[in-house]
Amino acid sequence: MAVVKVVELVGTSKASWQDAAEEAIREASQSLRNITGVDIVNQTAQVKDGKISEYRTTLNVAFVVEHHSHLVGTGAAAATKNV
């Protein structure tokens, strides 16, 4: 059975709300594996001189939590056992 975790992120863009969401996913993909979906929570914008200067998209990102049993016997704890 899989466990799914959800984190809230805010992406920003000078171009569009969609680009802001895609940028958040691009960045999240650098450190989160197994992203399975997103839920757009909110879209806002910063206005400067009567024009939108920055689009902001708040989204919940869902990803599958990895089971770490395959890591047993690795890492620092295992290295100190052999000393």
VMD Tcl script that draws the C-alpha trace (Angstrom):
set ca {
  {0.00 0.00 0.00}
  {1.37 3.44 -0.93}
  {1.52 6.47 1.30}
  {1.13 9.84 -0.40}
  {2.38 13.09 1.10}
  {1.15 16.53 0.08}
  {3.20 19.74 0.33}
  {2.11 23.28 -0.47}
  {4.30 25.31 -2.84}
  {4.14 28.75 -4.42}
  {5.55 29.21 -7.90}
  {6.25 32.59 -9.47}
  {6.56 33.78 -13.04}
  {6.73 36.99 -15.04}
  {4.72 35.32 -17.85}
  {1.59 33.52 -16.52}
  {-0.08 31.54 -13.74}
  {0.47 28.33 -15.70}
  {4.17 29.09 -16.03}
  {4.31 29.80 -12.28}
  {2.78 26.36 -11.56}
  {5.13 24.64 -14.00}
  {8.13 26.38 -12.43}
  {7.08 25.15 -8.98}
  {6.86 21.58 -10.32}
  {10.23 21.90 -12.09}
  {11.88 23.04 -8.87}
  {10.09 20.43 -6.72}
  {11.16 17.69 -9.12}
  {14.78 18.43 -8.24}
  {14.28 17.11 -4.70}
  {10.97 15.21 -4.71}
  {10.59 11.92 -6.54}
  {7.37 10.19 -7.53}
  {5.23 13.32 -7.93}
  {1.77 12.05 -8.82}
  {-0.36 15.17 -9.06}
  {-1.04 18.80 -8.25}
  {-4.03 20.74 -6.98}
  {-4.10 24.44 -7.82}
  {-5.15 26.15 -4.59}
  {-4.85 29.84 -5.45}
  {-3.66 32.24 -8.10}
  {-2.56 35.76 -7.22}
  {-0.48 38.47 -8.80}
  {1.70 41.37 -7.82}
  {0.81 44.64 -9.56}
  {3.23 47.44 -10.34}
  {2.36 50.63 -12.25}
  {-1.08 49.29 -13.12}
  {0.24 46.07 -14.70}
  {0.82 42.55 -13.45}
  {4.52 42.27 -12.66}
  {4.54 38.76 -11.19}
  {2.12 35.84 -11.30}
  {1.93 33.55 -8.26}
  {0.34 30.12 -8.18}
  {-0.15 28.23 -4.93}
  {-0.41 24.48 -5.41}
  {-0.49 21.30 -3.40}
  {1.93 18.73 -4.76}
  {1.31 15.03 -4.05}
  {4.09 12.47 -4.12}
  {4.50 8.84 -3.07}
  {6.57 8.36 0.08}
  {9.33 5.85 -0.55}
  {9.79 2.91 1.75}
  {13.37 2.92 3.02}
  {13.73 -0.76 3.91}
  {15.99 -1.13 0.86}
  {18.44 1.22 2.62}
  {18.95 -1.00 5.67}
  {22.63 -1.82 6.01}
  {23.83 1.26 4.15}
  {25.09 4.65 5.18}
  {26.94 5.88 8.25}
  {25.38 3.40 10.69}
  {26.54 0.44 8.61}
  {29.98 1.97 8.10}
  {30.59 2.27 11.84}
  {29.59 -1.38 12.38}
  {32.55 -2.49 10.31}
  {35.11 -0.42 12.24}
}
mol new
graphics top color blue
foreach p $ca { graphics top sphere $p radius 0.5 }
foreach p [lrange $ca 0 end-1] q [lrange $ca 1 end] { graphics top cylinder $p $q radius 0.2 }
display resetview
